[in-house]
Each structure stands twice: as structure tokens, then as C-alpha cells.
Amino acid sequence: MKLINFNHLKEANSNYFHHFYYSGQCTLLCLGAGFLGMIHTIFPFVGDFYAPVMVKKAIEITKNEFTAPDSI
């Protein structure tokens, strides 16, 4: 695993648009979970379990897309 990998799309057996869609979904879910988690930290009555559900959804999408290397 490298920080910069110009062969990533080829190694992931993907193309730019598919990767953009998949990666965008996971990124937005994680950003939303982080934002909601911060709100929940300050106001515990807001967003009960939405943040963990959003993270689980991102994990589910990832598991359906590909098998990640064990080193992650």
C-alpha cells in the first residue's frame, strides 16, 4: 500500500467513473458520519445511532465492491 499509486485503478480493476462513484459514496458517508458524530457529541439527543449506521453502510459498500488487502 502506497500513499501515491498511479496504478491504483488498474490494480483495483476499475475505471475512473466507477471509482469516482464508489469513492464518492464512501467519502460522503464518512464525512456525514463525522459531522453528525460531532453534533451528537455536543447534543447527545441528536442523531442517536446515525453516525455508526453511516459508517457501517460505507463498510458494506466497500465489502461489496472488492476485497481489501489484509494490511489495511
C-alpha positions as CSV (number, residue, x, y, z in Angstrom):
1,M,0.0,0.0,0.0
2,K,1.4,3.4,-1.1
3,L,0.2,6.9,-0.5
4,I,0.6,7.7,-4.2
5,N,-0.1,4.8,-6.6
6,F,-0.6,5.7,-10.3
7,N,-1.6,2.1,-11.0
8,H,-4.4,2.0,-8.4
9,L,-7.3,1.9,-10.9
10,K,-5.7,-1.0,-12.8
11,E,-4.9,-2.9,-9.6
12,A,-8.5,-2.3,-8.3
13,N,-9.8,-3.5,-11.7
14,S,-11.8,-0.3,-12.0
15,N,-12.2,2.8,-14.2
16,Y,-12.3,6.4,-13.3
17,F,-16.0,6.9,-13.3
18,H,-16.8,3.7,-11.3
19,H,-14.1,4.6,-8.8
20,F,-15.4,8.2,-8.6
21,Y,-18.9,7.0,-7.9
22,Y,-17.9,4.3,-5.3
23,S,-15.2,6.5,-3.6
24,G,-17.6,9.5,-3.6
25,Q,-20.3,7.4,-1.8
26,C,-17.9,6.2,0.9
27,T,-16.4,9.7,1.3
28,L,-19.7,11.4,1.7
29,L,-21.0,8.8,4.2
30,C,-17.8,9.1,6.3
31,L,-17.9,12.9,6.2
32,G,-21.6,12.8,7.2
33,A,-20.9,10.4,10.0
34,G,-18.0,12.6,11.3
35,F,-20.2,15.7,11.1
36,L,-23.1,14.0,12.8
37,G,-20.8,12.5,15.4
38,M,-19.5,15.9,16.3
39,I,-23.1,17.2,16.6
40,H,-24.1,14.2,18.7
41,T,-21.0,14.8,21.0
42,I,-22.3,18.3,21.8
43,F,-26.1,17.4,21.7
44,P,-26.5,13.8,22.7
45,F,-30.2,13.9,21.9
46,V,-29.5,14.5,18.2
47,G,-28.8,11.6,15.8
48,D,-28.8,8.7,18.2
49,F,-27.1,6.0,16.1
50,Y,-27.0,7.5,12.7
51,A,-23.2,8.0,12.6
52,P,-22.4,4.3,13.3
53,V,-25.1,3.3,10.8
54,M,-23.5,5.5,8.1
55,V,-20.0,4.0,8.8
56,K,-21.5,0.5,8.6
57,K,-23.0,1.4,5.2
58,A,-19.7,2.6,3.9
59,I,-18.1,-0.7,5.1
60,E,-20.9,-2.6,3.5
61,I,-20.4,-0.8,0.2
62,T,-16.6,-1.5,0.4
63,K,-17.1,-5.2,1.1
64,N,-19.5,-5.5,-1.9
65,E,-17.0,-3.7,-4.2
66,F,-13.8,-5.5,-3.5
67,T,-11.7,-7.4,-1.0
68,A,-9.3,-5.0,0.6
69,P,-5.7,-6.1,1.3
70,D,-5.2,-7.5,4.7
71,S,-2.6,-4.8,5.5
72,I,-5.3,-2.1,5.8
